[in-house]
């Protein structure tokens, strides 16, 4: 990103190749609509390019990227005023595949759908910390930077969110 900031805009393609799938997964787990998620990913990269001058290089790029992604998601939510989340099991069955028997595919898809229904019952804040920590595999320190809070507060939020998810699931 420092090279992009310095004017080598063509390096943005490399960043896109590295990070578009994790970003898509982040949005999908929080929002659940494939077409919308693709648009959100594109918007993140447009903003990264537009606001490249704000990247200092002091922190990790991924942390800054997820901070921008949260802002894009918040702006989209304000624009659409839609709080309904929809998860299509058919979409997940395509992603889960990989040579397993059809019964196992169906069972996995059902479990994923059940997990997403449970995630949807959590508050947006709880769902977000779980997605960042468990699905996006960010460290607590990185999540604290993204959410602009302390690492200890993130540990508490994740612990509480996991307990709530266990009760619901």
DSSP file (Angstrom, degrees, kcal/mol; ACC not computed):
  #  RESIDUE AA STRUCTURE BP1 BP2  ACC     N-H-->O    O-->H-N    N-H-->O    O-->H-N    TCO  KAPPA ALPHA  PHI   PSI    X-CA   Y-CA   Z-CA
    1    1 A X     >        0   0    0      0, 0.0     4,-2.7     0, 0.0     5,-0.2   0.000 360.0 360.0 360.0 -31.0    0.0    0.0    0.0
    2    2 A X  H  >  +     0   0    0      1,-0.2     4,-1.7     2,-0.2     6,-0.1   0.867 360.0  50.8 -63.6 -34.3    2.9    2.3    0.6
    3    3 A X  H  4>S+     0   0    0      2,-0.2     5,-2.6     1,-0.2     4,-0.3   0.887 109.8  49.6 -68.7 -38.6    3.9    1.9   -3.1
    4    4 A X  H >45S+     0   0    0      1,-0.2     3,-1.6     3,-0.2    -2,-0.2   0.923 110.3  51.1 -63.2 -43.6    0.3    2.7   -4.1
    5    5 A X  H 3<5S+     0   0    0     -4,-2.7    -1,-0.2     1,-0.3    -2,-0.2   0.861 105.3  56.7 -60.5 -35.8    0.5    5.8   -1.9
    6    6 A X  T 3<5S-     0   0    0     -4,-1.7    -1,-0.3    -5,-0.2    -2,-0.2   0.490 132.5 -88.6 -77.5  -2.3    3.8    6.7   -3.5
    7    7 A X  T < 5S+     0   0    0     -3,-1.6     2,-1.8    -4,-0.3    -3,-0.2   0.355  92.1 122.3 116.0  -6.9    2.1    6.7   -7.0
    8    8 A X    > < +     0   0    0     -5,-2.6     3,-2.0     1,-0.2     4,-0.2  -0.516  29.3 166.1 -86.6  71.0    2.5    3.2   -8.2
    9    9 A X  G >   +     0   0    0     -2,-1.8     3,-2.0     1,-0.3     4,-0.3   0.734  63.5  73.6 -62.2 -24.6   -1.3    2.8   -8.6
   10   10 A X  G >  S+     0   0    0      1,-0.3     3,-1.1    -3,-0.2     4,-0.4   0.725  82.8  70.3 -63.4 -20.0   -0.8   -0.4  -10.6
   11   11 A X  G <> S+     0   0    0     -3,-2.0     4,-1.7     1,-0.2     3,-0.5   0.641  78.1  80.1 -70.3 -14.3    0.1   -2.2   -7.4
   12   12 A X  H <> S+     0   0    0     -3,-2.0     4,-2.5     1,-0.2    -1,-0.2   0.836  84.0  61.2 -62.5 -31.5   -3.5   -1.9   -6.3
   13   13 A X  H <> S+     0   0    0     -3,-1.1     4,-2.4    -4,-0.3    -1,-0.2   0.879 102.3  50.8 -61.5 -38.8   -4.3   -4.9   -8.5
   14   14 A X  H  > S+     0   0    0     -3,-0.5     4,-2.0    -4,-0.4    -1,-0.2   0.911 110.0  49.4 -65.2 -43.1   -1.9   -7.0   -6.4
   15   15 A X  H  X S+     0   0    0     -4,-1.7     4,-2.3     2,-0.2    -2,-0.2   0.901 110.2  51.9 -62.2 -40.3   -3.7   -5.9   -3.2
   16   16 A X  H  X S+     0   0    0     -4,-2.5     4,-2.4     1,-0.2     5,-0.3   0.939 108.5  50.4 -61.1 -46.6   -7.0   -6.7   -4.8
   17   17 A X  H  < S+     0   0    0     -4,-2.4     4,-0.3     1,-0.2    -1,-0.2   0.872 115.5  43.4 -60.3 -37.4   -5.9  -10.2   -5.7
   18   18 A X  H  < S+     0   0    0     -4,-2.0     4,-0.3     1,-0.1    -1,-0.2   0.851 127.0  24.9 -75.5 -35.5   -4.7  -10.8   -2.2
   19   19 A X  H  X S+     0   0    0     -4,-2.3     4,-2.0    -5,-0.2     5,-0.2   0.487  91.2  88.9-117.4  -4.1   -7.6   -9.3   -0.2
   20   20 A X  H  X S+     0   0    0     -4,-2.4     4,-2.3    -5,-0.2     5,-0.1   0.889  92.3  49.2 -68.5 -35.0  -10.8   -9.4   -2.3
   21   21 A X  H  > S+     0   0    0     -4,-0.3     4,-2.6    -5,-0.3     5,-0.2   0.942 111.3  47.2 -69.7 -47.0  -11.8  -12.9   -1.1
   22   22 A X  H  > S+     0   0    0     -4,-0.3     4,-2.2     1,-0.2    -1,-0.2   0.904 114.3  49.3 -59.9 -37.5  -11.3  -12.2    2.6
   23   23 A X  H  X S+     0   0    0     -4,-2.0     4,-2.6     2,-0.2     5,-0.2   0.917 109.3  51.3 -65.8 -42.3  -13.2   -9.0    2.2
   24   24 A X  H  X S+     0   0    0     -4,-2.3     4,-2.9     1,-0.2     5,-0.2   0.932 110.7  49.2 -58.8 -45.3  -16.0  -10.8    0.4
   25   25 A X  H  X S+     0   0    0     -4,-2.6     4,-2.4     2,-0.2    -1,-0.2   0.891 109.1  53.0 -61.4 -40.1  -16.2  -13.3    3.2
   26   26 A X  H  X S+     0   0    0     -4,-2.2     4,-1.3    -5,-0.2    -2,-0.2   0.950 114.2  41.0 -59.1 -51.2  -16.3  -10.5    5.8
   27   27 A X  H  X>S+     0   0    0     -4,-2.6     4,-3.3     1,-0.2     5,-0.8   0.893 113.5  53.4 -66.7 -39.7  -19.2   -8.8    4.1
   28   28 A X  H  X5S+     0   0    0     -4,-2.9     4,-0.5    -5,-0.2    -1,-0.2   0.909 109.0  48.6 -64.1 -41.0  -21.0  -12.1    3.4
   29   29 A X  H  <5S+     0   0    0     -4,-2.4    -1,-0.2    -5,-0.2    -2,-0.2   0.788 121.2  36.4 -70.7 -25.9  -20.9  -13.2    7.0
   30   30 A X  H  <5S+     0   0    0     -4,-1.3    -2,-0.2    -5,-0.2    -1,-0.2   0.796 136.7  16.3 -91.4 -31.8  -22.1   -9.8    8.2
   31   31 A X  H  <5S-     0   0    0     -4,-3.3    55,-0.8    -5,-0.2    -3,-0.2   0.772  79.5-152.8-118.4 -41.0  -24.6   -9.0    5.4
   32   32 A X     << +     0   0    0     -5,-0.8     2,-0.6    -4,-0.5    56,-0.4   0.453  53.0 113.9  84.8   3.5  -25.3  -12.2    3.5
   33   33 A X     >  -     0   0    0     -6,-0.2     4,-2.7     1,-0.2     5,-0.2  -0.915  51.8-154.0-113.3 111.7  -26.2  -11.0    0.0
   34   34 A X  H  > S+     0   0    0     -2,-0.6     4,-2.1     1,-0.2     5,-0.2   0.865  92.0  46.2 -52.4 -48.1  -23.7  -12.1   -2.7
   35   35 A X  H  > S+     0   0    0      1,-0.2     4,-1.7     2,-0.2    -1,-0.2   0.911 114.9  47.7 -64.8 -40.8  -24.3   -9.3   -5.2
   36   36 A X  H  > S+     0   0    0      1,-0.2     4,-2.5     2,-0.2    -1,-0.2   0.890 108.9  54.9 -65.2 -39.4  -24.2   -6.7   -2.6
   37   37 A X  H  X S+     0   0    0     -4,-2.7     4,-2.4     1,-0.2    -2,-0.2   0.896 105.7  51.9 -62.2 -40.6  -21.1   -8.1   -1.1
   38   38 A X  H  X S+     0   0    0     -4,-2.1     4,-2.1    -5,-0.2    -1,-0.2   0.909 110.5  48.6 -62.4 -41.4  -19.3   -7.9   -4.4
   39   39 A X  H  X S+     0   0    0     -4,-1.7     4,-2.5     1,-0.2    -2,-0.2   0.904 109.8  52.0 -63.9 -41.2  -20.3   -4.2   -4.7
   40   40 A X  H  X S+     0   0    0     -4,-2.5     4,-2.2     2,-0.2    -2,-0.2   0.902 107.7  51.7 -63.3 -41.1  -19.1   -3.6   -1.2
   41   41 A X  H  X S+     0   0    0     -4,-2.4     4,-2.0     2,-0.2    -1,-0.2   0.932 110.3  49.0 -60.4 -45.4  -15.7   -5.1   -2.0
   42   42 A X  H  X S+     0   0    0     -4,-2.1     4,-2.1     1,-0.2    -2,-0.2   0.909 109.9  52.0 -60.6 -41.8  -15.4   -2.9   -5.0
   43   43 A X  H  X S+     0   0    0     -4,-2.5     4,-2.4     1,-0.2    -1,-0.2   0.868 106.0  54.7 -63.8 -36.1  -16.3    0.1   -3.0
   44   44 A X  H  X S+     0   0    0     -4,-2.2     4,-2.7     1,-0.2    -1,-0.2   0.946 109.7  46.0 -61.8 -46.9  -13.6   -0.7   -0.4
   45   45 A X  H  X S+     0   0    0     -4,-2.0     4,-1.9     1,-0.2    -2,-0.2   0.849 110.6  53.3 -68.5 -32.3  -10.9   -0.8   -3.1
   46   46 A X  H  X S+     0   0    0     -4,-2.1     4,-2.7     2,-0.2    -1,-0.2   0.922 112.0  45.5 -63.9 -42.4  -12.2    2.4   -4.6
   47   47 A X  H  X S+     0   0    0     -4,-2.4     4,-3.1     2,-0.2    -2,-0.2   0.881 108.5  55.9 -68.9 -37.2  -11.9    4.1   -1.2
   48   48 A X  H  < S+     0   0    0     -4,-2.7    -1,-0.2     1,-0.2    -2,-0.2   0.916 112.9  42.9 -58.9 -41.3   -8.5    2.6   -0.5
   49   49 A X  H >< S+     0   0    0     -4,-1.9     3,-1.1    -5,-0.2    -2,-0.2   0.924 115.7  47.9 -69.3 -45.0   -7.4    4.2   -3.7
   50   50 A X  H 3< S+     0   0    0     -4,-2.7     3,-0.3     1,-0.2    -2,-0.2   0.882 121.8  34.6 -64.0 -39.5   -9.1    7.4   -3.1
   51   51 A X  T >< S+     0   0    0     -4,-3.1     3,-2.1     1,-0.2     4,-0.4   0.017  76.8 122.7-107.0  27.1   -7.8    7.7    0.5
   52   52 A X  G X   +     0   0    0     -3,-1.1     3,-1.2     1,-0.3    -1,-0.2   0.787  66.4  67.9 -59.2 -27.2   -4.4    6.2    0.0
   53   53 A X  G 3  S+     0   0    0     -3,-0.3    -1,-0.3     1,-0.2    -2,-0.1   0.691  93.1  59.9 -67.0 -17.2   -2.8    9.4    1.3
   54   54 A X  G <  S+     0   0    0     -3,-2.1     2,-0.5     2,-0.0    -1,-0.2   0.613  78.3 101.2 -87.2 -12.0   -4.2    8.5    4.8
   55   55 A X    <   -     0   0    0     -3,-1.2     6,-0.0    -4,-0.4   -50,-0.0  -0.624  48.2-177.9 -76.0 120.3   -2.4    5.2    5.0
   56   56 A X        -     0   0    0     -2,-0.5    -1,-0.2     1,-0.0    -4,-0.0   0.740  32.0-131.0 -92.2 -24.9    0.6    5.9    7.3
   57   57 A X  S    S+     0   0    0      3,-0.1     4,-0.1     2,-0.0    -2,-0.1   0.422  78.7 110.9  87.0  -2.6    2.2    2.4    7.2
   58   58 A X  S    S+     0   0    0      2,-0.1     2,-0.1     3,-0.0     3,-0.1   0.911  78.2  37.8 -71.4 -41.7    2.6    2.4   11.0
   59   59 A X  S    S-     0   0    0      1,-0.1     2,-0.2     2,-0.0    -2,-0.0  -0.378 107.1 -73.0 -98.5-178.8    0.0   -0.3   11.4
   60   60 A X     >  -     0   0    0     -2,-0.1     4,-1.7     1,-0.1     3,-0.4  -0.522  35.8-129.9 -76.0 142.3   -0.8   -3.4    9.3
   61   61 A X  H  > S+     0   0    0      1,-0.2     4,-2.8    -2,-0.2     5,-0.2   0.901 106.8  57.9 -57.2 -43.1   -2.4   -2.8    6.0
   62   62 A X  H  > S+     0   0    0      1,-0.2     4,-2.3     2,-0.2    -1,-0.2   0.866 104.1  51.8 -59.0 -38.1   -5.1   -5.4    6.7
   63   63 A X  H  > S+     0   0    0     -3,-0.4     4,-1.7     2,-0.2    -1,-0.2   0.932 111.8  45.7 -63.8 -46.2   -6.2   -3.6    9.8
   64   64 A X  H  X S+     0   0    0     -4,-1.7     4,-2.2     1,-0.2    -2,-0.2   0.894 110.9  54.5 -63.2 -40.5   -6.6   -0.3    7.9
   65   65 A X  H  X S+     0   0    0     -4,-2.8     4,-2.5     1,-0.2    -2,-0.2   0.913 108.2  47.8 -61.3 -44.7   -8.4   -2.1    5.1
   66   66 A X  H  X S+     0   0    0     -4,-2.3     4,-2.3     2,-0.2    -1,-0.2   0.824 108.2  55.7 -68.8 -29.7  -11.0   -3.6    7.6
   67   67 A X  H  X S+     0   0    0     -4,-1.7     4,-1.7     2,-0.2    -1,-0.2   0.935 110.7  44.5 -64.1 -45.3  -11.4   -0.2    9.1
   68   68 A X  H  X S+     0   0    0     -4,-2.2     4,-2.4     1,-0.2    -2,-0.2   0.901 111.2  55.0 -63.2 -41.1  -12.3    1.2    5.7
   69   69 A X  H  X S+     0   0    0     -4,-2.5     4,-2.6     1,-0.2    -2,-0.2   0.893 105.3  52.1 -61.4 -40.9  -14.5   -1.9    5.0
   70   70 A X  H  X S+     0   0    0     -4,-2.3     4,-2.5     1,-0.2    -1,-0.2   0.903 109.7  49.6 -61.2 -40.8  -16.5   -1.1    8.2
   71   71 A X  H  X S+     0   0    0     -4,-1.7     4,-2.5     2,-0.2    -2,-0.2   0.904 110.2  50.0 -65.6 -40.5  -17.0    2.4    7.0
   72   72 A X  H  X S+     0   0    0     -4,-2.4     4,-2.4     2,-0.2    -2,-0.2   0.921 112.2  48.1 -62.5 -44.1  -18.2    1.2    3.6
   73   73 A X  H  X S+     0   0    0     -4,-2.6     4,-2.3     2,-0.2    -2,-0.2   0.907 111.5  49.7 -63.9 -42.2  -20.6   -1.2    5.3
   74   74 A X  H  X S+     0   0    0     -4,-2.5     4,-2.2     2,-0.2    -2,-0.2   0.909 111.6  48.7 -63.3 -42.1  -22.0    1.5    7.6
   75   75 A X  H  X S+     0   0    0     -4,-2.5     4,-2.3     1,-0.2    -2,-0.2   0.898 111.2  49.9 -64.8 -39.9  -22.5    3.9    4.7
   76   76 A X  H  X S+     0   0    0     -4,-2.4     4,-2.7     2,-0.2     5,-0.3   0.889 109.7  51.4 -65.9 -38.5  -24.3    1.2    2.7
   77   77 A X  H  X S+     0   0    0     -4,-2.3     4,-2.5     2,-0.2     5,-0.3   0.899 110.9  47.8 -65.8 -39.9  -26.5    0.4    5.6
   78   78 A X  H  < S+     0   0    0     -4,-2.2    -2,-0.2     2,-0.2    -1,-0.2   0.907 114.1  48.0 -64.8 -40.6  -27.4    4.1    6.0
   79   79 A X  H  < S+     0   0    0     -4,-2.3    -2,-0.2     1,-0.2    -1,-0.2   0.906 122.6  31.6 -67.6 -42.6  -28.1    4.3    2.3
   80   80 A X  H  < S-     0   0    0     -4,-2.7    -2,-0.2    -5,-0.1    -1,-0.2   0.715  83.3-152.1 -91.0 -22.5  -30.3    1.2    2.1
   81   81 A X     <  +     0   0    0     -4,-2.5     2,-0.6    -5,-0.3    -3,-0.1   0.807  48.3 141.2  52.1  30.7  -31.8    1.3    5.5
   82   82 A X        +     0   0    0     -5,-0.3    -1,-0.2    -6,-0.2    -2,-0.1  -0.906  25.8 167.5-107.3 122.6  -32.1   -2.5    5.3
   83   83 A X        +     0   0    0     -2,-0.6     2,-0.3    -3,-0.1    -1,-0.1   0.421  42.9 111.7-109.9  -0.6  -31.4   -4.5    8.3
   84   84 A X        -     0   0    0      1,-0.0     2,-0.4     2,-0.0    -2,-0.0  -0.563  53.2-154.3 -77.0 135.6  -32.7   -7.9    7.1
   85   85 A X        -     0   0    0     -2,-0.3     2,-0.4    35,-0.0   -53,-0.2  -0.920   8.6-168.6-112.0 136.6  -30.1  -10.5    6.5
   86   86 A X        -     0   0    0    -55,-0.8     2,-0.5    -2,-0.4   -55,-0.0  -0.988   5.5-172.7-129.2 127.8  -30.6  -13.3    4.1
   87   87 A X        -     0   0    0     -2,-0.4     2,-0.7   -54,-0.1   -54,-0.1  -0.981  12.1-152.7-121.0 123.5  -28.5  -16.4    3.7
   88   88 A X    >>  -     0   0    0     -2,-0.5     4,-1.5   -56,-0.4     3,-0.6  -0.852   5.1-154.8 -99.0 118.1  -29.1  -18.8    0.9
   89   89 A X  H 3> S+     0   0    0     -2,-0.7     4,-2.5     1,-0.2     5,-0.2   0.828  94.1  62.2 -60.4 -32.7  -28.1  -22.3    1.6
   90   90 A X  H 3> S+     0   0    0      1,-0.2     4,-1.3     2,-0.2    -1,-0.2   0.891 101.4  51.7 -61.8 -39.2  -27.6  -23.0   -2.1
   91   91 A X  H <> S+     0   0    0     -3,-0.6     4,-1.3     1,-0.2    -1,-0.2   0.914 111.9  46.4 -62.6 -41.8  -24.9  -20.4   -2.2
   92   92 A X  H  X S+     0   0    0     -4,-1.5     4,-2.4     1,-0.2     5,-0.2   0.873 104.3  60.1 -70.3 -35.9  -23.1  -22.0    0.7
   93   93 A X  H  X S+     0   0    0     -4,-2.5     4,-1.6     1,-0.2    -1,-0.2   0.857 104.5  51.6 -62.6 -32.4  -23.4  -25.5   -0.7
   94   94 A X  H  < S+     0   0    0     -4,-1.3    -1,-0.2     1,-0.2    -2,-0.2   0.904 113.7  43.6 -65.9 -40.7  -21.4  -24.3   -3.7
   95   95 A X  H  < S+     0   0    0     -4,-1.3    -2,-0.2     1,-0.2    -1,-0.2   0.779 113.3  50.6 -77.3 -27.3  -18.7  -22.9   -1.5
   96   96 A X  H  < S+     0   0    0     -4,-2.4    -1,-0.2    -5,-0.1    -2,-0.2   0.863  88.3 103.1 -79.2 -36.1  -18.6  -25.9    0.8
   97   97 A X     <  +     0   0    0     -4,-1.6    -3,-0.1    -5,-0.2     4,-0.1   0.545  25.1 143.6 -29.4-164.4  -18.3  -28.6   -1.9
   98   98 A X  S    S-     0   0    0      2,-0.2    -1,-0.1    -4,-0.0    -4,-0.0   0.651  84.9 -53.8 127.2  33.2  -15.0  -30.2   -2.6
   99   99 A X  S    S+     0   0    0      1,-0.3     2,-0.2     3,-0.0     3,-0.1   0.599  91.5 137.2  88.9  11.0  -15.5  -33.9   -3.5
  100  100 A X        -     0   0    0      1,-0.1    -1,-0.3     2,-0.1    -2,-0.2  -0.546  64.4 -85.0 -88.4 157.8  -17.5  -34.9   -0.4
  101  101 A X     >  -     0   0    0     -2,-0.2     4,-2.2     1,-0.1     3,-0.2  -0.198  38.6-113.4 -59.8 153.7  -20.6  -37.1   -0.6
  102  102 A X  H  > S+     0   0    0      1,-0.2     4,-2.5     2,-0.2     5,-0.2   0.860 116.1  54.0 -60.2 -38.2  -23.9  -35.3   -1.4
  103  103 A X  H  > S+     0   0    0      1,-0.2     4,-2.3     2,-0.2    -1,-0.2   0.903 109.4  47.9 -63.0 -40.6  -25.3  -36.2    2.0
  104  104 A X  H  > S+     0   0    0      2,-0.2     4,-2.6    -3,-0.2    -2,-0.2   0.880 110.1  52.8 -68.0 -37.6  -22.3  -34.6    3.7
  105  105 A X  H  X S+     0   0    0     -4,-2.2     4,-2.6     2,-0.2    -2,-0.2   0.937 110.8  46.8 -60.4 -47.0  -22.6  -31.6    1.5
  106  106 A X  H  X S+     0   0    0     -4,-2.5     4,-2.3     2,-0.2    -2,-0.2   0.909 112.2  50.0 -62.9 -42.2  -26.3  -31.2    2.5
  107  107 A X  H  X S+     0   0    0     -4,-2.3     4,-2.4     2,-0.2    -1,-0.2   0.918 112.0  47.8 -63.7 -43.6  -25.5  -31.7    6.2
  108  108 A X  H  X S+     0   0    0     -4,-2.6     4,-2.7     1,-0.2    -2,-0.2   0.912 111.2  50.9 -62.8 -42.4  -22.7  -29.1    6.1
  109  109 A X  H  X S+     0   0    0     -4,-2.6     4,-2.4     1,-0.2    -1,-0.2   0.891 110.7  49.0 -63.0 -38.9  -24.9  -26.6    4.3
  110  110 A X  H  X S+     0   0    0     -4,-2.3     4,-2.4     2,-0.2    -1,-0.2   0.899 111.5  49.0 -67.5 -40.1  -27.6  -27.1    6.9
  111  111 A X  H  X S+     0   0    0     -4,-2.4     4,-2.5     2,-0.2    -2,-0.2   0.903 111.6  49.2 -65.5 -40.7  -25.1  -26.6    9.7
  112  112 A X  H  X S+     0   0    0     -4,-2.7     4,-2.5     2,-0.2    -2,-0.2   0.918 111.5  49.1 -63.9 -43.2  -23.8  -23.4    8.0
  113  113 A X  H  X S+     0   0    0     -4,-2.4     4,-2.2     2,-0.2    -2,-0.2   0.903 111.5  49.5 -63.2 -40.3  -27.3  -22.1    7.6
  114  114 A X  H  X S+     0   0    0     -4,-2.4     4,-2.1     2,-0.2    -2,-0.2   0.905 110.5  50.5 -65.0 -41.1  -28.1  -22.9   11.2
  115  115 A X  H  X S+     0   0    0     -4,-2.5     4,-2.8     1,-0.2    -2,-0.2   0.910 110.5  49.4 -62.3 -42.4  -24.9  -21.1   12.3
  116  116 A X  H  X S+     0   0    0     -4,-2.5     4,-2.3     2,-0.2    -2,-0.2   0.861 108.4  52.6 -68.6 -35.1  -25.8  -18.0   10.2
  117  117 A X  H  X S+     0   0    0     -4,-2.2     4,-0.9     2,-0.2    -1,-0.2   0.922 111.9  46.8 -63.8 -41.1  -29.3  -17.9   11.7
  118  118 A X  H >X S+     0   0    0     -4,-2.1     3,-0.7     1,-0.2     4,-0.5   0.915 111.3  51.3 -65.6 -42.6  -27.7  -18.0   15.1
  119  119 A X  H >< S+     0   0    0     -4,-2.8     3,-1.3     1,-0.2    -2,-0.2   0.885 105.2  57.0 -60.6 -38.3  -25.3  -15.3   14.1
  120  120 A X  H 3< S+     0   0    0     -4,-2.3    -1,-0.2     1,-0.3    -2,-0.2   0.744  99.3  59.7 -66.2 -22.7  -28.1  -13.1   12.9
  121  121 A X  H << S+     0   0    0     -4,-0.9    -1,-0.3    -3,-0.7    -2,-0.2   0.638  91.3  87.7 -80.6 -13.7  -29.7  -13.3   16.3
  122  122 A X  S << S-     0   0    0     -3,-1.3    39,-0.0    -4,-0.5     2,-0.0  -0.404  93.5 -94.3 -77.3 160.4  -26.7  -11.7   17.8
  123  123 A X     >  -     0   0    0      1,-0.1     4,-2.7    -2,-0.1     5,-0.2  -0.335  37.9-108.8 -66.8 159.6  -26.3   -7.9   18.0
  124  124 A X  H  > S+     0   0    0      1,-0.2     4,-2.3     2,-0.2     5,-0.1   0.875 119.9  52.0 -59.4 -38.0  -24.4   -6.3   15.1
  125  125 A X  H  > S+     0   0    0      2,-0.2     4,-2.0     1,-0.2    -1,-0.2   0.917 111.2  45.7 -66.7 -43.5  -21.5   -5.6   17.4
  126  126 A X  H  > S+     0   0    0      1,-0.2     4,-1.9     2,-0.2    -2,-0.2   0.917 113.8  49.2 -65.1 -43.3  -21.3   -9.2   18.7
  127  127 A X  H  X S+     0   0    0     -4,-2.7     4,-2.6     1,-0.2    -2,-0.2   0.903 109.5  53.1 -62.1 -41.3  -21.5  -10.5   15.2
  128  128 A X  H  X S+     0   0    0     -4,-2.3     4,-2.5    -5,-0.2     5,-0.2   0.919 108.6  47.2 -63.7 -44.8  -18.9   -8.2   13.9
  129  129 A X  H  X S+     0   0    0     -4,-2.0     4,-2.2     1,-0.2     5,-0.3   0.873 113.5  49.6 -67.1 -34.2  -16.3   -9.2   16.5
  130  130 A X  H  X>S+     0   0    0     -4,-1.9     4,-3.1     2,-0.2     5,-0.9   0.923 111.5  48.0 -68.6 -42.5  -16.9  -12.9   15.9
  131  131 A X  I  X>S+     0   0    0     -4,-2.6     5,-2.8     1,-0.2     4,-0.9   0.931 114.9  45.8 -62.9 -44.6  -16.6  -12.5   12.2
  132  132 A X  I  <5S+     0   0    0     -4,-2.5     6,-2.8     3,-0.2    -1,-0.2   0.901 122.3  35.6 -65.9 -40.3  -13.4  -10.5   12.5
  133  133 A X  I  <5S+     0   0    0     -4,-2.2    -2,-0.2     4,-0.2    -3,-0.2   0.911 130.2  25.8 -82.9 -42.5  -11.8  -12.9   15.1
  134  134 A X  I  <5S+     0   0    0     -4,-3.1    -3,-0.2    -5,-0.3    -2,-0.1   0.865 132.4  28.0 -93.9 -38.6  -13.1  -16.3   13.9
  135  135 A X  I  <<S+     0   0    0     -4,-0.9    -3,-0.2    -5,-0.9    -4,-0.1   0.877 130.3  35.2 -92.5 -42.3  -13.7  -16.0   10.2
  136  136 A X  S   <S-     0   0    0     -5,-2.8    -4,-0.2    -6,-0.2    -3,-0.2   0.571  98.0-138.3 -89.0  -9.3  -11.3  -13.3    9.2
  137  137 A X        +     0   0    0     -6,-0.4     2,-0.2     1,-0.2    -4,-0.2   0.813  40.2 163.0  57.5  37.7   -8.7  -14.5   11.7
  138  138 A X        -     0   0    0     -6,-2.8    -1,-0.2     1,-0.1     2,-0.1  -0.601  40.4-114.0 -80.2 148.0   -7.6  -11.1   12.9
  139  139 A X     >  -     0   0    0     -2,-0.2     4,-2.5     1,-0.1     3,-0.3  -0.436  26.8-110.2 -75.9 156.9   -5.8  -10.9   16.1
  140  140 A X  H  > S+     0   0    0      1,-0.2     4,-2.5     2,-0.2     5,-0.2   0.868 119.8  55.5 -57.4 -37.0   -7.4   -9.2   19.1
  141  141 A X  H  > S+     0   0    0      2,-0.2     4,-1.6     1,-0.2    -1,-0.2   0.911 109.0  46.9 -61.7 -42.5   -4.9   -6.4   18.8
  142  142 A X  H  > S+     0   0    0     -3,-0.3     4,-2.4     2,-0.2    -2,-0.2   0.897 111.2  50.7 -67.2 -40.7   -5.8   -5.8   15.2
  143  143 A X  H  X S+     0   0    0     -4,-2.5     4,-2.9     1,-0.2     5,-0.2   0.900 107.2  54.9 -63.6 -39.6   -9.5   -5.9   15.9
  144  144 A X  H  X>S+     0   0    0     -4,-2.5     5,-2.4    -5,-0.2     4,-0.6   0.887 109.1  47.8 -60.3 -38.9   -9.0   -3.3   18.7
  145  145 A X  H  <5S+     0   0    0     -4,-1.6     3,-0.3     3,-0.2    -2,-0.2   0.911 112.4  48.5 -68.0 -41.7   -7.3   -1.1   16.1
  146  146 A X  H  <5S+     0   0    0     -4,-2.4    -2,-0.2     1,-0.2    -1,-0.2   0.917 119.9  37.3 -63.3 -43.3  -10.2   -1.5   13.6
  147  147 A X  H  <5S-     0   0    0     -4,-2.9    -1,-0.2    -5,-0.2    -2,-0.2   0.438 108.8-125.1 -91.0  -0.1  -12.8   -0.9   16.3
  148  148 A X  T  <5S+     0   0    0     -4,-0.6     2,-0.2    -3,-0.3    -3,-0.2   0.945  72.6 102.4  55.7  56.0  -10.7    1.8   18.0
  149  149 A X  S   <S-     0   0    0     -5,-2.4    -1,-0.2    -6,-0.1     2,-0.2  -0.773  75.4 -69.1-145.9-170.1  -10.8    0.3   21.4
  150  150 A X     >  -     0   0    0     -2,-0.2     4,-1.6     1,-0.1     5,-0.1  -0.512  33.4-122.0 -91.0 159.3   -8.5   -1.7   23.7
  151  151 A X  H  > S+     0   0    0      1,-0.2     4,-2.2     2,-0.2     5,-0.2   0.875 113.9  55.8 -64.3 -37.8   -7.4   -5.3   23.3
  152  152 A X  H  > S+     0   0    0      1,-0.2     4,-2.0     2,-0.2    -1,-0.2   0.895 104.9  51.9 -61.8 -40.7   -8.9   -6.2   26.6
  153  153 A X  H  > S+     0   0    0      1,-0.2     4,-2.4     2,-0.2    -1,-0.2   0.881 109.0  51.0 -63.9 -37.2  -12.3   -4.9   25.6
  154  154 A X  H  X S+     0   0    0     -4,-1.6     4,-2.9     2,-0.2     5,-0.3   0.913 107.1  53.0 -66.7 -42.6  -12.2   -7.0   22.4
  155  155 A X  H  X S+     0   0    0     -4,-2.2     4,-2.3     1,-0.2    -2,-0.2   0.916 111.6  46.4 -58.2 -42.9  -11.4  -10.1   24.5
  156  156 A X  H  X S+     0   0    0     -4,-2.0     4,-2.7     2,-0.2     5,-0.2   0.928 112.6  49.6 -65.7 -45.1  -14.4   -9.5   26.6
  157  157 A X  H  X S+     0   0    0     -4,-2.4     4,-2.7     1,-0.2    -2,-0.2   0.911 112.5  47.1 -61.0 -43.5  -16.6   -8.8   23.6
  158  158 A X  H  X S+     0   0    0     -4,-2.9     4,-2.7     2,-0.2     5,-0.2   0.925 112.5  49.8 -65.5 -43.9  -15.5  -12.0   21.8
  159  159 A X  H  X S+     0   0    0     -4,-2.3     4,-2.1    -5,-0.3    -2,-0.2   0.936 114.4  44.2 -59.9 -47.8  -16.0  -14.1   25.0
  160  160 A X  H  X S+     0   0    0     -4,-2.7     4,-2.4     1,-0.2    -1,-0.2   0.904 113.2  51.3 -64.3 -41.8  -19.5  -12.7   25.6
  161  161 A X  H  X S+     0   0    0     -4,-2.7     4,-2.7    -5,-0.2    -2,-0.2   0.901 109.5  50.2 -64.0 -40.6  -20.4  -13.1   21.9
  162  162 A X  H  X S+     0   0    0     -4,-2.7     4,-2.5     2,-0.2    -1,-0.2   0.907 110.6  49.5 -64.4 -40.9  -19.3  -16.7   21.9
  163  163 A X  H  X S+     0   0    0     -4,-2.1     4,-2.0     2,-0.2    -2,-0.2   0.909 112.1  47.9 -64.2 -40.9  -21.3  -17.4   25.0
  164  164 A X  H  X S+     0   0    0     -4,-2.4     4,-2.2     2,-0.2    -2,-0.2   0.915 111.7  50.5 -64.0 -42.2  -24.4  -15.8   23.4
  165  165 A X  H  X S+     0   0    0     -4,-2.7     4,-3.2     1,-0.2    -2,-0.2   0.901 108.3  52.4 -63.8 -40.8  -23.8  -17.8   20.2
  166  166 A X  H  < S+     0   0    0     -4,-2.5    -1,-0.2     1,-0.2    -2,-0.2   0.914 109.9  49.2 -60.9 -42.7  -23.5  -21.0   22.1
  167  167 A X  H  < S+     0   0    0     -4,-2.0    -1,-0.2     1,-0.2    -2,-0.2   0.916 116.9  41.1 -62.5 -43.2  -26.8  -20.3   23.9
  168  168 A X  H  <        0   0    0     -4,-2.2    -2,-0.2     1,-0.2    -1,-0.2   0.915 360.0 360.0 -71.0 -44.2  -28.6  -19.5   20.6
  169  169 A X     <        0   0    0     -4,-3.2    -1,-0.2    -5,-0.2    -2,-0.2   0.474 360.0 360.0 -69.7 360.0  -27.0  -22.3   18.5
